[in-house]
Amino acid sequence: MLRCLTLVNLKKILSLVNKIWLSGNIPPSWKHSVIIPILKPGKNASELKSYRPISLTSVLCKTTERMICRRLTDFFLKENIFHPHHFGFLPFRSCESLQMIFFNTLLKARSNKEYIIAASFNISSAYDSVWPDGVVYKALQIGLWSYSPLDS
């Protein structure tokens, strides 16, 4: 458990994560994982889409992923990259936040005898078709690679 490590060892891990952040080089052993398929509740066991893949990786790899995710989120929030109506996967925002805003808007319109037109999309597997080179290009455009978490 990482909580049991001394401050010296935690600083070594932070140094490793910072080195990975700045170089972009991930240790080759971290690129391998054991994938365990877990059946989703109430789904047909004979269908492939009924399973949720769980990747078992090293603790250091998972810790680094979490730290990088936090750094990216902090950068995106600091630079106002997210749209004001983006709610999923952000601190203090969730799908429930969006539902409350929609419900409030609906009640206001109802009291003013107005109409509301709404469209909702649940895009299954939306990120399966993301072009990785395009993501890197956009990251370069917004200055992500010039951002150092050590500056903040």
C-alpha positions in Angstrom: 0.0 0.0 0.0 1.3 3.4 -0.9 0.0 4.9 2.3 2.6 2.9 4.2 5.6 4.4 2.3 8.0 6.9 3.9 8.1 10.4 2.7 11.5 9.7 1.0 9.9 6.9 -1.1 6.8 9.0 -1.9 9.2 11.7 -3.2 10.9 9.0 -5.4 7.5 8.0 -6.9 6.7 11.7 -7.5 10.1 12.1 -9.2 9.3 9.1 -11.4 5.9 10.5 -12.3 7.3 13.9 -13.1 10.0 12.2 -15.3 7.3 10.3 -17.2 5.2 13.5 -17.5 8.0 15.5 -19.0 9.5 12.8 -21.2 6.3 11.1 -22.3 8.0 7.7 -22.0 6.1 5.1 -20.1 8.0 2.0 -18.7 7.4 -0.9 -21.2 6.2 -3.2 -18.4 3.4 -0.8 -17.6 2.0 -1.2 -21.2 1.0 -4.8 -20.4 -2.0 -5.8 -18.3 -4.1 -8.8 -17.5 -7.7 -8.2 -18.7 -10.5 -9.9 -16.8 -14.0 -9.8 -18.4 -16.7 -9.1 -15.8 -20.3 -9.8 -16.8 -22.5 -6.7 -16.4 -25.5 -7.3 -14.1 -28.6 -8.7 -15.8 -26.8 -9.0 -19.2 -26.7 -12.0 -21.6 -23.5 -14.0 -20.9 -23.2 -15.1 -24.5 -22.8 -11.6 -25.9 -19.4 -9.9 -25.9 -20.8 -6.4 -25.2 -22.3 -7.8 -21.9 -18.8 -7.8 -20.4 -16.9 -5.0 -18.8 -13.1 -5.4 -19.3 -11.1 -4.8 -16.1 -7.4 -4.3 -16.6 -5.0 -5.4 -13.9 -1.9 -3.3 -14.0 0.8 -2.4 -11.5 0.1 -0.1 -8.5 2.6 2.4 -9.8 1.0 2.5 -13.2 -2.4 3.1 -11.7 -1.0 5.8 -9.4 0.7 7.5 -12.3 -2.6 7.4 -14.3 -4.5 9.0 -11.5 -1.9 11.7 -11.0 -1.7 12.5 -14.7 -5.5 12.5 -14.9 -5.6 15.0 -12.0 -3.0 17.2 -13.7 -4.9 17.2 -17.0 -8.1 18.1 -15.2 -6.4 20.9 -13.3 -4.9 22.2 -16.6 -8.2 22.1 -18.5 -10.1 23.8 -15.6 -7.4 26.5 -15.3 -7.4 27.2 -19.0 -11.2 27.1 -19.3 -11.0 24.3 -21.9 -14.2 22.7 -20.8 -17.5 24.1 -22.1 -19.5 25.6 -19.3 -22.2 23.0 -19.9 -19.8 20.1 -19.6 -20.8 18.1 -16.5 -19.4 14.6 -16.6 -16.1 13.6 -14.9 -15.5 17.0 -13.4 -15.1 18.0 -9.7 -18.4 19.2 -8.2 -20.2 18.5 -11.5 -22.1 15.4 -12.5 -24.9 14.2 -14.6 -27.1 14.9 -11.6 -26.0 18.6 -11.8 -27.2 18.8 -15.4 -30.5 17.2 -14.4 -31.1 19.8 -11.7 -30.4 22.6 -14.1 -32.7 21.1 -16.7 -35.4 20.6 -14.0 -35.0 24.2 -12.8 -35.3 25.5 -16.4 -38.3 23.3 -16.9 -40.1 24.7 -13.8 -39.3 28.3 -14.8 -40.7 27.7 -18.2 -43.8 26.1 -16.8 -44.4 29.0 -14.4 -44.0 31.4 -17.3 -46.2 29.3 -19.6 -43.3 28.8 -22.0 -42.2 25.7 -23.9 -39.0 23.8 -23.6 -37.4 21.8 -26.4 -34.7 19.4 -25.4 -32.6 16.7 -27.0 -30.6 14.1 -25.1 -28.0 11.8 -26.5 -26.4 8.8 -25.0 -23.5 8.1 -27.3 -22.4 4.5 -26.6 -18.7 3.8 -27.2 -18.2 7.5 -28.2 -14.4 7.3 -27.5 -13.9 4.1 -29.5 -13.5 6.2 -32.7 -11.3 9.0 -31.4 -8.3 9.7 -33.6 -5.2 9.6 -31.3 -3.1 11.8 -33.5 -5.9 14.4 -33.5 -6.0 14.4 -29.7 -2.2 15.0 -29.6 -2.6 17.8 -32.2 -5.3 19.5 -30.1 -3.2 19.1 -26.9 -0.3 20.8 -28.7 -2.7 23.6 -29.9 -3.9 24.4 -26.4 -0.4 24.4 -24.9 -0.7 21.2 -22.8 3.0 20.2 -23.4 4.3 23.5 -22.3 2.3 23.1 -19.0 4.3 21.9 -16.1 2.5 20.8 -12.9 5.6 21.9 -11.0 4.7 25.6 -12.0 1.4 25.5 -10.1 
